[in-house]
Amino acid sequence: DVKVTQSSRYLVKRTGEKVFLECVQDMDHENMFWYRQDPGLGLRLIYFSYDVKMKEKGDIPEGYSVSREKKERFSLILESASTNQTSMYLCASSLFPGGRYYEQYFGPGTRLTVT
Amino acid sequence: AQKITQTQPGMFVQEKEAVTLDCTYDTSDQSYGLFWYKQPSSGEMIFLIYQGSYDEQNATEGRYSLNFQKARKSANLVISASQLGDSAMYFCAMREGRNTGNQFYFGTGTSLTVIP
């Protein structure tokens, strides 16, 4: 079974802190994604990566950066956390080119609170 | 324009009854995939069912079926014989294109509550 793990389930940080959210997948997937999920807004894509050291902006990249130094690891960085970045962050991975489903496999999520 | 629209923020269904969760999508691609995910209160996203744009038959997976109406660009999820464990958020999603780009578009979700 594909496993996507995220470094923390819950995280509390202060405004202005630099925050690292880590995601690791164990199925050699090329693609990895970071979403944030807010009530009433669904999942919004922050960044995705289709290969090591490659990244693409999603719909809401402002205030975030990412790093993918190894294929299995995709990090989301909040350079200077702000209260409006309080959210649930979901990491996902998928194959490319995919199988029949091109399915995304999700991690358990990190609930980040910025105070 | 929204790529995925889910117009039902919340739905209630009696246990053992069937329920339909609505989803419409917007794409000009000929090749695309439609997905439904379930998110229980624990937070993990669980893949339920997939429909490819070229699939002629509606997808089914156990108690889940996808009512795919291509001309109307709708991909409604039907859950038959609802169970208490079906109470969760449900997200419709679309992946455009076959080999170009890997972005998924998600709807805003429908919260389903199954009443005993």
Boltz contact constraints between the chains, C-beta under 6 A:
constraints:
  - contact:
      token1: [A, 31]
      token2: [B, 102]
      max_distance: 6.0
  - contact:
      token1: [A, 42]
      token2: [B, 106]
      max_distance: 6.0
  - contact:
      token1: [A, 42]
      token2: [B, 107]
      max_distance: 6.0
  - contact:
      token1: [A, 42]
      token2: [B, 108]
      max_distance: 6.0
  - contact:
      token1: [A, 42]
      token2: [B, 109]
      max_distance: 6.0
  - contact:
      token1: [A, 43]
      token2: [B, 106]
      max_distance: 6.0
  - contact:
      token1: [A, 96]
      token2: [B, 102]
      max_distance: 6.0
  - contact:
      token1: [A, 97]
      token2: [B, 99]
      max_distance: 6.0
  - contact:
      token1: [A, 101]
      token2: [B, 50]
      max_distance: 6.0
  - contact:
      token1: [A, 102]
      token2: [B, 33]
      max_distance: 6.0
  - contact:
      token1: [A, 102]
      token2: [B, 95]
      max_distance: 6.0
  - contact:
      token1: [A, 103]
      token2: [B, 47]
      max_distance: 6.0
  - contact:
      token1: [A, 104]
      token2: [B, 104]
      max_distance: 6.0
  - contact:
      token1: [A, 106]
      token2: [B, 45]
      max_distance: 6.0
  - contact:
      token1: [A, 108]
      token2: [B, 43]
      max_distance: 6.0
  - contact:
      token1: [A, 108]
      token2: [B, 44]
      max_distance: 6.0
  - contact:
      token1: [A, 109]
      token2: [B, 43]
      max_distance: 6.0
